[in-house]
Amino acid sequence: SRPPRAASMASAADRFNINSQLEHLQSRHVGTGHADTNRFEWAVNIHRDSYASYFGHHTTLQYFALAENESIGRVKYNMMQKMLVPCGHPPQREEEQ
């Protein structure tokens, strides 16, 4: 038979605890976003995290260098340049127009 309805739903205290943990995580780590994170900021964080991961895994850099027919140093340099503005310049916000 089915469990009681209260047992299957999270209580208000559980939801509050989860939300407070999420806020704590977002305050500690820049890339996790927050309630006001827009699409552009989220995409920039994803791209930068990806490039940082590629730098940390030498075999991935070797793969990219082989695929692009470039040296590993050149691939690292190109990725560092892309990290500065990975998704182009940010769009103008409505308040600034």
C-alpha positions as CSV (number, residue, x, y, z in Angstrom):
1,S,0.0,0.0,0.0
2,R,1.0,3.7,-0.3
3,P,3.0,5.5,2.4
4,P,1.2,8.4,4.1
5,R,1.3,11.7,2.1
6,A,3.4,13.6,4.7
7,A,6.2,11.0,4.5
8,S,6.6,11.4,0.7
9,M,6.7,15.2,0.7
10,A,9.6,17.3,2.1
11,S,8.7,19.3,5.1
12,A,9.1,23.1,5.3
13,A,12.2,22.7,7.5
14,D,13.8,20.4,4.8
15,R,13.2,23.0,2.1
16,F,14.6,25.8,4.2
17,N,17.7,23.7,4.9
18,I,18.2,22.9,1.3
19,N,17.8,26.6,0.3
20,S,20.2,27.7,3.0
21,Q,22.8,25.1,1.8
22,L,22.4,26.3,-1.8
23,E,22.8,30.0,-0.7
24,H,26.0,29.0,1.2
25,L,27.4,27.1,-1.8
26,Q,26.6,30.1,-4.1
27,S,28.3,32.6,-1.7
28,R,31.5,30.5,-1.5
29,H,31.9,29.5,-5.2
30,V,31.7,32.1,-7.9
31,G,30.7,29.7,-10.8
32,T,27.7,28.3,-9.1
33,G,25.6,31.3,-9.9
34,H,22.8,33.0,-7.9
35,A,19.2,34.1,-8.3
36,D,20.2,37.1,-10.5
37,T,22.6,35.2,-12.8
38,N,21.7,35.8,-16.4
39,R,22.2,33.5,-19.3
40,F,25.4,35.3,-20.5
41,E,27.1,35.1,-17.1
42,W,26.2,31.4,-16.8
43,A,27.6,30.7,-20.3
44,V,30.9,32.6,-19.4
45,N,31.3,30.5,-16.2
46,I,30.7,27.3,-18.1
47,H,33.3,28.2,-20.8
48,R,35.9,29.3,-18.3
49,D,35.4,26.2,-16.2
50,S,35.8,24.1,-19.3
51,Y,39.1,25.8,-20.3
52,A,40.4,25.5,-16.7
53,S,39.6,21.8,-16.8
54,Y,41.5,21.4,-20.2
55,F,44.5,23.1,-18.6
56,G,44.5,20.6,-15.7
57,H,44.4,17.5,-18.0
58,H,47.5,17.4,-20.1
59,T,46.2,14.5,-22.3
60,T,43.2,16.6,-23.3
61,L,45.6,19.4,-24.3
62,Q,47.6,16.9,-26.3
63,Y,44.4,15.8,-28.1
64,F,43.4,19.4,-28.9
65,A,46.9,20.1,-30.2
66,L,46.9,17.0,-32.4
67,A,43.4,17.8,-33.8
68,E,44.4,21.4,-34.5
69,N,47.9,20.6,-35.8
70,E,49.4,23.1,-33.3
71,S,51.9,22.8,-30.5
72,I,50.6,22.3,-26.9
73,G,52.0,25.7,-26.0
74,R,50.1,27.4,-28.8
75,V,46.9,25.6,-27.8
76,K,47.3,26.8,-24.2
77,Y,47.9,30.3,-25.4
78,N,44.9,30.3,-27.6
79,M,42.7,29.0,-24.8
80,M,44.0,31.6,-22.4
81,Q,43.0,34.3,-24.9
82,K,39.6,32.8,-25.2
83,M,39.2,32.8,-21.4
84,L,39.3,36.6,-21.3
85,V,36.1,37.0,-23.3
86,P,34.8,33.4,-24.0
87,C,31.3,34.4,-25.2
88,G,32.0,37.8,-26.8
89,H,31.2,41.1,-25.1
90,P,28.3,41.1,-22.7
91,P,25.0,42.4,-24.0
92,Q,23.8,45.7,-22.8
93,R,21.4,45.6,-20.0
94,E,18.0,47.3,-20.2
95,E,18.9,49.8,-17.5
96,E,21.9,51.0,-19.5
97,Q,20.1,51.6,-22.7
